[in-house]
C-alpha cells in the first residue's frame, strides 16, 4: 500500500522523477540466471552459481488519457523508448525505502475491459539499464 513507482525520461535523477499515483497492483521480480559450476571435488553434489540478473516490474493502472504517468508509459511503449523508473518500497525520501532505479523498456501494454470494472492497462517493464539499488538511510 505504501510502495511507490516514480517515472521520468531515461537518465533522470531520482529526485526529479514524478510519482505515478495511477498504479494499482505491482509485482517486482528480481531473478538471476544460473551456471553449473559442479566439479568432481563437490562429492557428488551439483553446484550452482548466479549469473546475469534480471528485473521486471509488472503493474496495472487505470486507462486514463491525460494522466502524465499513463501517457509516459504509453509513449514509451509506442516509441520503443526507455523510461526511467524507480520501483520503491515507500516514499523516495523516507528512511528505509529501497528498490531498483534504472531505465526500463515497456514490453507489454495491454488493455483490459471487464464488464463491471474500470478499464485497466497491464504493463510489463523490463530493466534495460541498471543505475542503482536505492537505499534511503
DSSP file (Angstrom, degrees, kcal/mol; ACC not computed):
  #  RESIDUE AA STRUCTURE BP1 BP2  ACC     N-H-->O    O-->H-N    N-H-->O    O-->H-N    TCO  KAPPA ALPHA  PHI   PSI    X-CA   Y-CA   Z-CA
    1    1 A X              0   0    0      0, 0.0    89,-0.0     0, 0.0     0, 0.0   0.000 360.0 360.0 360.0 -35.6    0.0    0.0    0.0
    2    2 A X        +     0   0    0     87,-0.1    89,-0.0     2,-0.1     2,-0.0   0.488 360.0 112.1 -95.0  -3.2    2.9    2.4    0.8
    3    3 A X        -     0   0    0     87,-0.1     2,-0.3    23,-0.0    86,-0.2  -0.298  51.6-156.7 -68.2 156.4    5.1    1.4   -2.1
    4    4 A X  E     -A   88   0A   0     84,-1.9    84,-2.6    86,-0.3     2,-0.4  -0.968  16.2-154.0-136.9 148.5    5.7    3.9   -4.9
    5    5 A X  E     -A   87   0A   0     15,-0.4    15,-3.1    -2,-0.3     2,-0.3  -0.995  16.5-167.1-119.2 132.1    6.7    3.9   -8.6
    6    6 A X  E     -AB  86  19A   0     80,-2.2    80,-1.9    -2,-0.4     2,-0.3  -0.896   6.4-171.5-115.7 147.5    8.4    7.0   -9.9
    7    7 A X  E     +AB  85  18A   0     11,-2.8    11,-2.8    -2,-0.3     2,-0.3  -0.947  16.9 136.2-138.9 159.1    8.9    7.8  -13.6
    8    8 A X  E     -A   84   0A   0     76,-1.5    76,-2.3    -2,-0.3     3,-0.1  -0.957  57.9 -46.0-177.3-179.4   10.7   10.2  -15.9
    9    9 A X  E >  S-A   83   0A   0     -2,-0.3     3,-1.9    74,-0.2    74,-0.2  -0.272  78.1 -78.1 -62.1 152.1   12.8   10.4  -19.0
   10   10 A X  T 3  S+     0   0    0     72,-0.6    -1,-0.1     1,-0.3    93,-0.1  -0.206 118.5  21.1 -51.3 137.1   15.7    8.0  -19.3
   11   11 A X  T 3  S+     0   0    0      1,-0.3    -1,-0.3    -3,-0.1     2,-0.1   0.385  86.1 147.2  85.8  -2.7   18.7    9.0  -17.2
   12   12 A X    <   -     0   0    0     -3,-1.9    -1,-0.3     1,-0.1     2,-0.1  -0.387  51.8-111.7 -69.4 141.5   16.7   11.3  -14.9
   13   13 A X    >   -     0   0    0      1,-0.1     3,-1.7    -2,-0.1     4,-0.4  -0.391  27.3-112.7 -69.6 151.0   17.9   11.5  -11.3
   14   14 A X  G >  S+     0   0    0      1,-0.3     3,-1.7     2,-0.2    -1,-0.1   0.875 114.7  58.0 -52.5 -44.7   15.7   10.0   -8.6
   15   15 A X  G 3  S+     0   0    0      1,-0.3    -1,-0.3    77,-0.0    -2,-0.0   0.665 106.0  50.4 -64.0 -16.7   14.9   13.5   -7.0
   16   16 A X  G <  S+     0   0    0     -3,-1.7    -1,-0.3     2,-0.1    -2,-0.2   0.392  87.1 107.5-101.9   1.4   13.5   14.7  -10.4
   17   17 A X    <   -     0   0    0     -3,-1.7     2,-0.4    -4,-0.4    -9,-0.2  -0.462  65.9-127.1 -80.1 153.5   11.2   11.7  -11.0
   18   18 A X  E     -B    7   0A   0    -11,-2.8   -11,-2.8    -2,-0.1     2,-0.2  -0.827  21.8-115.8-101.7 137.7    7.4   12.0  -10.8
   19   19 A X  E     -B    6   0A   0     -2,-0.4     2,-0.9   -13,-0.2   -13,-0.3  -0.485  19.5-137.5 -69.1 138.7    5.3    9.7   -8.6
   20   20 A X    >   +     0   0    0    -15,-3.1     3,-0.6    -2,-0.2   -15,-0.4  -0.853  28.0 172.2 -96.9 100.6    2.8    7.5  -10.6
   21   21 A X  T 3   +     0   0    0     -2,-0.9    -1,-0.1     1,-0.2   -15,-0.0   0.366  66.5  74.3 -93.0   6.0   -0.3    7.7   -8.5
   22   22 A X  T 3  S+     0   0    0     40,-0.0    40,-1.2    39,-0.0     2,-0.3   0.159  73.6 111.4 -99.5  16.0   -2.4    5.9  -11.1
   23   23 A X  E <   +C   61   0A   0     -3,-0.6    38,-0.3    38,-0.2     3,-0.1  -0.720  39.3 177.1 -97.9 141.2   -0.8    2.5  -10.4
   24   24 A X  E     +     0   0A   0     36,-3.9     2,-0.2     1,-0.3    -1,-0.1   0.472  59.1  12.8-106.8-112.5   -2.7   -0.4   -8.7
   25   25 A X  E     -     0   0A   0     34,-0.0    35,-1.4     2,-0.0     2,-0.4  -0.496  68.2-168.1 -74.9 133.4   -1.1   -3.9   -8.1
   26   26 A X  E     -C   59   0A   0     -2,-0.2     2,-0.4    33,-0.2    33,-0.2  -0.966  12.4-171.3-125.6 138.3    2.6   -4.1   -8.6
   27   27 A X  E     -C   58   0A   0     31,-3.0    31,-2.8    -2,-0.4     2,-0.6  -0.994   5.3-165.4-126.1 124.7    4.9   -7.1   -8.8
   28   28 A X  E     -C   57   0A   0     -2,-0.4     2,-0.5    29,-0.2    29,-0.2  -0.948   8.7-167.9-109.3 117.4    8.7   -6.7   -8.8
   29   29 A X  E     -C   56   0A   0     27,-3.2    27,-2.4    -2,-0.6     2,-0.5  -0.926   7.3-176.7-111.8 122.2   10.6   -9.8   -9.9
   30   30 A X  E     +C   55   0A   0     -2,-0.5     2,-0.3    25,-0.2    25,-0.2  -0.976  17.2 162.7-117.0 120.3   14.3  -10.0   -9.4
   31   31 A X  E     -C   54   0A   0     23,-2.0    23,-3.3    -2,-0.5     2,-0.4  -0.926  24.8-149.9-136.5 158.6   16.0  -13.1  -10.8
   32   32 A X  E     -C   53   0A   0     -2,-0.3    21,-0.2    21,-0.3    20,-0.1  -0.969  21.2-121.6-126.5 146.3   19.4  -14.4  -11.7
   33   33 A X  E     -     0   0A   0     19,-2.8    18,-2.0    -2,-0.4     2,-0.4  -0.217  32.6-123.2 -70.7 174.4   20.4  -16.9  -14.3
   34   34 A X  E     -C   50   0A   0     16,-0.2     2,-0.4    17,-0.0    16,-0.2  -0.966  17.5-163.4-129.4 142.0   22.3  -20.0  -13.2
   35   35 A X  E     -C   49   0A   0     14,-2.4    14,-2.3    -2,-0.4     2,-0.7  -0.981  24.3-128.1-119.9 134.8   25.7  -21.5  -14.2
   36   36 A X  E     +C   48   0A   0     -2,-0.4    12,-0.2    12,-0.2    10,-0.0  -0.737  32.3 169.9 -81.4 114.5   26.6  -25.1  -13.4
   37   37 A X        +     0   0    0     10,-2.3    11,-0.2    -2,-0.7    -1,-0.1  -0.072  21.3 149.9-115.1  30.4   29.9  -24.9  -11.6
   38   38 A X        +     0   0    0      9,-0.5     2,-0.3     2,-0.0     8,-0.1  -0.406  19.7 179.9 -68.1 136.7   29.9  -28.6  -10.5
   39   39 A X    >   -     0   0    0      6,-0.3     3,-1.8    -2,-0.1     5,-0.3  -0.881  43.2-108.7-128.5 165.2   33.3  -30.2  -10.1
   40   40 A X  G >  S+     0   0    0     -2,-0.3     3,-0.8     1,-0.3     4,-0.3   0.758 115.3  68.0 -64.4 -22.9   34.3  -33.7   -9.1
   41   41 A X  G 3  S+     0   0    0      1,-0.2    -1,-0.3     2,-0.1    -3,-0.0   0.549  78.6  81.8 -74.0  -6.6   35.6  -32.3   -5.8
   42   42 A X  G X  S-     0   0    0     -3,-1.8     3,-1.6     3,-0.1    -1,-0.2   0.188 104.1-118.1 -89.0  18.5   32.0  -31.4   -4.8
   43   43 A X  T <  S-     0   0    0     -3,-0.8    -2,-0.1     1,-0.3    -3,-0.1   0.802  72.5 -47.6  55.5  39.5   31.4  -35.0   -3.6
   44   44 A X  T 3  S+     0   0    0     -5,-0.3     2,-0.4     1,-0.3    -1,-0.3   0.544 108.2 124.0  84.2   6.9   28.6  -35.8   -6.0
   45   45 A X    <   -     0   0    0     -3,-1.6    -6,-0.3    -6,-0.2    -1,-0.3  -0.841  62.5-122.6-102.3 137.9   26.6  -32.6   -5.4
   46   46 A X        -     0   0    0     -2,-0.4     2,-0.4    -8,-0.1   -10,-0.0  -0.568  26.2-151.9 -73.3 138.7   25.7  -30.2   -8.2
   47   47 A X        -     0   0    0     -2,-0.2   -10,-2.3     2,-0.0    -9,-0.5  -0.946  10.8-168.3-116.3 136.0   27.0  -26.7   -7.6
   48   48 A X  E     -C   36   0A   0     -2,-0.4     2,-0.4   -12,-0.2   -12,-0.2  -0.961   5.5-168.3-126.8 140.1   25.2  -23.6   -9.0
   49   49 A X  E     -C   35   0A   0    -14,-2.3   -14,-2.4    -2,-0.4     2,-0.1  -0.977  28.6-112.4-125.1 141.7   26.4  -20.0   -9.2
   50   50 A X  E     +C   34   0A   0     -2,-0.4   -16,-0.2   -16,-0.2     3,-0.1  -0.417  36.9 177.4 -69.8 147.7   24.2  -17.0  -10.0
   51   51 A X  E     +     0   0A   0    -18,-2.0    -1,-0.1     1,-0.4     2,-0.1   0.055  50.0   2.8-119.9-128.7   25.0  -15.2  -13.4
   52   52 A X  E     -     0   0A   0    -20,-0.1   -19,-2.8    -2,-0.1    -1,-0.4  -0.343  69.8-137.1 -66.5 139.0   23.2  -12.3  -15.0
   53   53 A X  E     -C   32   0A   0    -21,-0.2     2,-0.3    -3,-0.1   -21,-0.3  -0.633  13.4-157.9 -95.8 154.7   20.4  -10.7  -13.0
   54   54 A X  E     -C   31   0A   0    -23,-3.3   -23,-2.0    -2,-0.2     2,-0.4  -0.952   3.5-162.3-129.3 150.2   17.0   -9.6  -14.4
   55   55 A X  E     +C   30   0A   0     -2,-0.3    72,-2.6   -25,-0.2     2,-0.4  -0.983  11.8 175.3-135.9 122.8   14.5   -7.1  -13.1
   56   56 A X  E     -CD  29 126A   0    -27,-2.4   -27,-3.2    -2,-0.4     2,-0.5  -0.995  12.0-163.9-129.9 131.7   10.9   -7.0  -14.2
   57   57 A X  E     -CD  28 125A   0     68,-3.0    68,-3.1    -2,-0.4     2,-0.4  -0.969   8.6-174.8-113.2 125.2    8.1   -4.7  -12.9
   58   58 A X  E     +CD  27 124A   0    -31,-2.8   -31,-3.0    -2,-0.5     2,-0.3  -0.974  16.8 151.9-118.9 133.1    4.5   -5.7  -13.7
   59   59 A X  E     -CD  26 123A   0     64,-2.1    64,-3.3    -2,-0.4     2,-0.4  -0.977  35.2-128.1-154.1 165.2    1.7   -3.4  -12.7
   60   60 A X  E     + D   0 122A   0    -35,-1.4   -36,-3.9    -2,-0.3     2,-0.3  -0.905  24.6 176.9-115.9 147.1   -1.8   -2.3  -13.6
   61   61 A X  E     -CD  23 121A   0     60,-2.0    60,-2.7    -2,-0.4   -38,-0.2  -0.983  37.2 -91.3-144.4 155.4   -3.0    1.2  -14.0
   62   62 A X  E     - D   0 120A   0    -40,-1.2     2,-1.3    -2,-0.3    58,-0.3  -0.382  40.2-113.7 -62.8 140.9   -6.3    2.9  -14.9
   63   63 A X        +     0   0    0     56,-2.7     2,-0.3    49,-0.1    56,-0.2  -0.682  59.0 158.1 -73.3  98.9   -6.7    3.6  -18.6
   64   64 A X    >   -     0   0    0     -2,-1.3     3,-2.3     3,-0.1     6,-0.2  -0.685  30.0-158.1-137.0  77.9   -6.7    7.3  -18.0
   65   65 A X  T 3  S+     0   0    0     -2,-0.3     3,-0.1     1,-0.3    -2,-0.0  -0.287  84.4  37.0 -54.3 140.2   -5.7    9.5  -21.0
   66   66 A X  T 3  S+     0   0    0      1,-0.4     2,-0.4     2,-0.1    -1,-0.3   0.101  85.8 118.7  99.2 -21.5   -4.5   12.9  -19.7
   67   67 A X    <>  -     0   0    0     -3,-2.3     4,-2.6     1,-0.1    -1,-0.4  -0.662  63.6-139.8 -77.8 130.3   -2.7   11.3  -16.7
   68   68 A X  H  > S+     0   0    0     -2,-0.4     4,-2.3     1,-0.2     5,-0.2   0.885 100.1  47.6 -61.2 -42.5    1.0   12.1  -17.0
   69   69 A X  H  > S+     0   0    0      2,-0.2     4,-2.3     1,-0.2    -1,-0.2   0.918 112.5  49.2 -65.3 -43.6    2.2    8.6  -15.8
   70   70 A X  H  > S+     0   0    0     -6,-0.2     4,-2.7     1,-0.2     5,-0.2   0.932 112.5  48.4 -59.2 -47.3   -0.2    6.8  -18.2
   71   71 A X  H  X S+     0   0    0     -4,-2.6     4,-2.8    -7,-0.2     5,-0.2   0.889 110.4  51.2 -62.3 -40.5    1.0    9.0  -21.1
   72   72 A X  H  X S+     0   0    0     -4,-2.3     4,-2.2    -5,-0.2    -1,-0.2   0.918 113.2  44.6 -64.2 -43.7    4.6    8.3  -20.3
   73   73 A X  H  X S+     0   0    0     -4,-2.3     4,-2.2     2,-0.2    -2,-0.2   0.940 115.2  47.9 -65.8 -47.4    4.1    4.6  -20.2
   74   74 A X  H  X S+     0   0    0     -4,-2.7     4,-2.8     1,-0.2    -2,-0.2   0.929 113.8  46.7 -59.7 -47.1    2.0    4.5  -23.4
   75   75 A X  H  X S+     0   0    0     -4,-2.8     4,-2.1     1,-0.2     6,-0.3   0.884 109.8  53.3 -65.1 -38.7    4.5    6.7  -25.3
   76   76 A X  H  X>S+     0   0    0     -4,-2.2     5,-1.4    -5,-0.2     4,-0.7   0.901 113.1  44.9 -61.9 -40.0    7.5    4.6  -24.1
   77   77 A X  H ><5S+     0   0    0     -4,-2.2     3,-0.7     3,-0.2    -2,-0.2   0.953 114.4  46.9 -67.4 -49.2    5.7    1.5  -25.4
   78   78 A X  H 3<5S+     0   0    0     -4,-2.8    -2,-0.2     1,-0.2    -1,-0.2   0.793 121.6  36.2 -66.5 -28.9    4.6    3.0  -28.7
   79   79 A X  H 3<5S-     0   0    0     -4,-2.1    -1,-0.2    -5,-0.2    -2,-0.2   0.420 101.8-125.9-103.6   0.4    8.1    4.5  -29.5
   80   80 A X  T <<5 +     0   0    0     -3,-0.7     2,-0.4    -4,-0.7    -3,-0.2   0.871  59.7 150.2  54.5  38.9   10.2    1.7  -28.0
   81   81 A X      < -     0   0    0     -5,-1.4    25,-0.3    -6,-0.3    -1,-0.2  -0.866  49.4-114.7-103.9 132.0   11.9    4.4  -25.9
   82   82 A X        -     0   0    0     -2,-0.4   -72,-0.6    23,-0.1     2,-0.4  -0.278  28.6-156.1 -62.2 152.8   13.4    3.6  -22.5
   83   83 A X  E     -AE   9 104A   0     21,-2.5    21,-3.5   -74,-0.2     2,-0.4  -0.987  18.4-117.7-131.6 137.9   11.8    5.2  -19.5
   84   84 A X  E     +AE   8 103A   0    -76,-2.3   -76,-1.5    -2,-0.4     2,-0.4  -0.661  39.7 177.0 -78.7 127.0   13.4    5.9  -16.1
   85   85 A X  E     -AE   7 102A   0     17,-2.8    17,-2.1    -2,-0.4     2,-0.4  -0.975  23.2-165.1-129.3 145.4   11.6    4.0  -13.3
   86   86 A X  E     -AE   6 101A   0    -80,-1.9   -80,-2.2    -2,-0.4     2,-0.9  -0.975   8.0-165.6-125.1 115.0   12.2    3.7   -9.6
   87   87 A X  E     +AE   5 100A   0     13,-1.8    13,-0.6    -2,-0.4     2,-0.2  -0.844  25.6 176.1-104.3  97.4   10.2    0.8   -8.1
   88   88 A X  E     -AE   4  99A   0    -84,-2.6   -84,-1.9    -2,-0.9    11,-0.2  -0.673  44.2-130.7-113.4 156.6   10.4    1.6   -4.4
   89   89 A X  S    S-     0   0    0      9,-1.9     2,-0.3    -2,-0.2   -87,-0.1   0.517  89.8 -15.2 -79.8  -6.0    9.1    0.1   -1.1
   90   90 A X  S    S-     0   0    0    -86,-0.2   -86,-0.3     8,-0.1    -2,-0.1  -0.901 106.1 -24.0-168.5-165.1    8.0    3.6    0.1
   91   91 A X    >   -     0   0    0     -2,-0.3     3,-1.6     1,-0.1     6,-0.2  -0.303  60.7-119.1 -59.6 144.5    8.4    7.4   -0.5
   92   92 A X  T 3  S+     0   0    0      1,-0.3    -1,-0.1   -78,-0.1   -77,-0.0   0.678 112.9  40.9 -64.2 -17.6   11.7    8.3   -2.2
   93   93 A X  T 3  S+     0   0    0      2,-0.1     2,-0.4    43,-0.1    -1,-0.3   0.350  90.2 109.2-110.1   4.6   12.8   10.4    0.8
   94   94 A X  S X  S-     0   0    0     -3,-1.6     3,-2.0     1,-0.1    42,-0.2  -0.692  76.1-110.1 -89.5 130.9   11.6    8.1    3.6
   95   95 A X  T 3  S+     0   0    0     -2,-0.4    42,-0.2     1,-0.3     3,-0.1  -0.284 103.2  26.7 -56.2 134.7   14.2    6.2    5.6
   96   96 A X  T 3  S+     0   0    0     40,-2.9    -1,-0.3     1,-0.3     2,-0.1   0.252  86.2 135.0  94.7 -11.8   14.2    2.5    5.0
   97   97 A X    <   +     0   0    0     -3,-2.0    39,-2.8    -6,-0.2    -1,-0.3  -0.459  27.6 165.1 -69.5 139.7   12.8    2.8    1.4
   98   98 A X  E     + F   0 135A   0     37,-0.2    -9,-1.9    -2,-0.1     2,-0.2  -0.986   8.6 113.9-152.3 162.9   14.6    0.7   -1.2
   99   99 A X  E     -EF  88 134A   0     35,-1.6    35,-2.8    -2,-0.3   -11,-0.2  -0.856  58.8 -52.6 155.2 174.0   14.3   -0.7   -4.7
  100  100 A X  E     -EF  87 133A   0    -13,-0.6   -13,-1.8    -2,-0.2     2,-0.4  -0.451  37.2-166.6 -79.5 146.7   15.8   -0.5   -8.2
  101  101 A X  E     +EF  86 132A   0     31,-2.2    30,-2.1   -15,-0.2    31,-1.9  -1.000  36.5 101.4-127.8 127.4   16.4    2.6  -10.2
  102  102 A X  E    S-EF  85 130A   0    -17,-2.1   -17,-2.8    -2,-0.4     2,-0.5  -0.984  71.0 -62.9-179.6-176.4   17.1    2.4  -13.9
  103  103 A X  E     -EF  84 129A   0     26,-2.4    25,-3.3    -2,-0.3    26,-2.2  -0.804  51.0-165.0 -92.9 130.5   15.9    2.8  -17.4
  104  104 A X  E     -EF  83 127A   0    -21,-3.5   -21,-2.5    -2,-0.5     2,-0.4  -0.864  16.3-137.5-118.6 147.8   13.2    0.3  -18.3
  105  105 A X  E     - F   0 126A   0     21,-3.2    21,-2.9    -2,-0.3     2,-0.8  -0.883  21.2-132.0 -99.4 135.2   11.7   -0.9  -21.6
  106  106 A X  E     + F   0 125A   0     -2,-0.4    19,-0.2   -25,-0.3   -26,-0.1  -0.794  33.2 168.4 -89.0 112.0    7.9   -1.3  -21.7
  107  107 A X  E     +     0   0A   0     17,-2.3     2,-0.4    -2,-0.8    18,-0.2   0.521  62.4  38.2-105.0  -8.3    7.3   -4.7  -23.3
  108  108 A X  E     + F   0 124A   0     16,-1.2    16,-1.7     2,-0.0    -1,-0.2  -0.981  47.5 163.7-145.8 132.3    3.6   -5.1  -22.6
  109  109 A X  E     + F   0 123A   0     -2,-0.4     2,-0.5    14,-0.2    14,-0.2  -0.648  22.6 168.0-145.6  79.8    0.8   -2.5  -22.6
  110  110 A X  E     - F   0 122A   0     12,-2.3    12,-3.3    -2,-0.2     2,-0.4  -0.851  27.4-138.9-109.2 129.5   -2.4   -4.5  -22.7
  111  111 A X  E     - F   0 121A   0     -2,-0.5     2,-0.5    10,-0.2    10,-0.3  -0.702  13.2-161.1 -88.1 132.7   -5.9   -3.0  -22.2
  112  112 A X  E     - F   0 120A   0      8,-3.4     8,-2.3    -2,-0.4     2,-0.4  -0.956   5.7-172.0-113.8 130.0   -8.4   -5.0  -20.1
  113  113 A X        -     0   0    0     -2,-0.5     6,-0.1     6,-0.2     5,-0.1  -0.622   8.8-176.2-123.9  72.1  -12.1   -4.1  -20.4
  114  114 A X    >   -     0   0    0      4,-0.4     3,-0.7    -2,-0.4    -2,-0.0  -0.330  32.6-120.7 -68.0 152.6  -14.0   -6.0  -17.7
  115  115 A X  T 3  S+     0   0    0      1,-0.2    -1,-0.1     4,-0.0     4,-0.1   0.882 106.0  23.8 -62.1 -42.4  -17.8   -5.6  -17.8
  116  116 A X  T 3  S+     0   0    0      2,-0.1     2,-0.3     0, 0.0    -1,-0.2   0.098 114.0  69.6-116.8  23.2  -18.2   -4.2  -14.3
  117  117 A X  S <  S-     0   0    0     -3,-0.7     2,-0.1     1,-0.0     3,-0.1  -0.810  88.5 -81.8-130.6 172.3  -14.9   -2.7  -13.6
  118  118 A X        -     0   0    0     -2,-0.3    -4,-0.4     1,-0.1     2,-0.3  -0.402  54.0 -96.6 -70.1 151.6  -12.8    0.3  -14.8
  119  119 A X        -     0   0    0    -56,-0.2   -56,-2.7    -6,-0.1     2,-0.3  -0.585  53.3-172.3 -69.4 127.9  -10.8   -0.1  -18.0
  120  120 A X  E     -DF  62 112A   0     -8,-2.3    -8,-3.4    -2,-0.3     2,-0.4  -0.793  20.4-141.4-121.8 161.3   -7.3   -1.0  -16.9
  121  121 A X  E     -DF  61 111A   0    -60,-2.7   -60,-2.0    -2,-0.3     2,-0.5  -0.996  11.8-145.4-123.7 132.3   -3.9   -1.5  -18.6
  122  122 A X  E     -DF  60 110A   0    -12,-3.3   -12,-2.3    -2,-0.4     2,-0.4  -0.850  22.1-165.5 -95.4 128.2   -1.5   -4.2  -17.7
  123  123 A X  E     -DF  59 109A   0    -64,-3.3   -64,-2.1    -2,-0.5     2,-0.5  -0.927  15.6-167.2-120.8 137.4    2.1   -3.1  -18.0
  124  124 A X  E     -DF  58 108A   0    -16,-1.7   -17,-2.3    -2,-0.4   -16,-1.2  -0.994   9.5-173.9-120.2 124.9    5.4   -5.0  -18.1
  125  125 A X  E     -DF  57 106A   0    -68,-3.1   -68,-3.0    -2,-0.5     2,-0.4  -0.978   4.2-165.0-119.9 124.4    8.6   -3.0  -17.7
  126  126 A X  E     -DF  56 105A   0    -21,-2.9   -21,-3.2    -2,-0.5   -70,-0.2  -0.915  30.3-104.6-113.8 136.3   12.0   -4.8  -18.1
  127  127 A X  E     + F   0 104A   0    -72,-2.6   -23,-0.3    -2,-0.4   -72,-0.2  -0.333  38.9 170.6 -60.3 126.2   15.2   -3.3  -16.9
  128  128 A X  E    S+     0   0A   0    -25,-3.3     2,-0.3     1,-0.3   -24,-0.2   0.725  74.2  13.8-103.9 -35.5   17.3   -2.0  -19.9
  129  129 A X  E    S- F   0 103A   0    -26,-2.2   -26,-2.4     0, 0.0    -1,-0.3  -0.898  73.4-142.4-147.2 114.2   20.0   -0.2  -17.9
  130  130 A X  E     + F   0 102A   0     -2,-0.3   -28,-0.2   -28,-0.2     3,-0.1  -0.565  22.4 171.2 -76.1 133.5   20.6   -0.5  -14.2
  131  131 A X  E     -     0   0A   0    -30,-2.1     2,-0.3     1,-0.3   -29,-0.2   0.795  56.5 -42.2-102.7 -61.7   21.6    2.6  -12.3
  132  132 A X  E     - F   0 101A   0    -31,-1.9   -31,-2.2   -33,-0.0     2,-0.8  -0.993  43.1-107.0-163.6 161.4   21.5    1.7   -8.7
  133  133 A X  E     - F   0 100A   0     -2,-0.3     2,-0.3   -33,-0.2   -33,-0.2  -0.904  45.8-137.3 -93.6 111.5   19.7   -0.1   -5.9
  134  134 A X  E     + F   0  99A   0    -35,-2.8   -35,-1.6    -2,-0.8     2,-0.4  -0.536  28.5 173.5 -75.1 130.8   18.2    2.8   -3.9
  135  135 A X  E     - F   0  98A   0     -2,-0.3     2,-0.5   -37,-0.2   -37,-0.2  -0.894  19.4-151.6-137.3 106.4   18.5    2.5   -0.1
  136  136 A X              0   0    0    -39,-2.8   -40,-2.9    -2,-0.4   -39,-0.1  -0.676 360.0 360.0 -82.9 122.2   17.3    5.6    1.8
  137  137 A X              0   0    0     -2,-0.5   -42,-0.2   -42,-0.2    -1,-0.1   0.466 360.0 360.0 -78.9 360.0   19.2    6.0    5.1
